[in-house]
Amino acid sequence: MKWRILLELTETTGSVQTREMVTGDRPTNVISPASIGLSLAESKSILAAMQTQLVRAQTDGYCDHRRKCSHCGSRRAIKDWRTRQLTTLFGVVQVEAPSLQCMPLWGCLASNCQPAG
């Protein structure tokens, strides 16, 4: 028997993304404690992959939301991209997140220009 686990992400806009998390196979002609269900190592790997995908999707959405200036509504320019480490309940997840250009007219604070981290 072959199997796969998919993660479906639905944006607030209604767009749907489907990501394949993991695939596997199990024998059906022999069942033993070692071959039935997931192993502890497989389940930890699946959970880590799912956490990484969810955190990255949430970070992408958050950073996109933060690009819109709360005062004038225009999209702020990206200065650069940096790798950030976010600590979650299930471990550290590395994400790529932008540093945003401040809007000089409103005198943005430096902390407002660092959307994820």
Secondary structure, 3 states (H helix, E strand, C coil): CEEEEEEEEECCCCCEEEEEEEEEECCCCCCCCCCCCCCHHHHHHHHHHHHHHHHHHHHHHHHHHHCECCCCCCECCEEEEEEEEEEECCEEEEEEEEEECCCCCCCCCHHHHCCCC
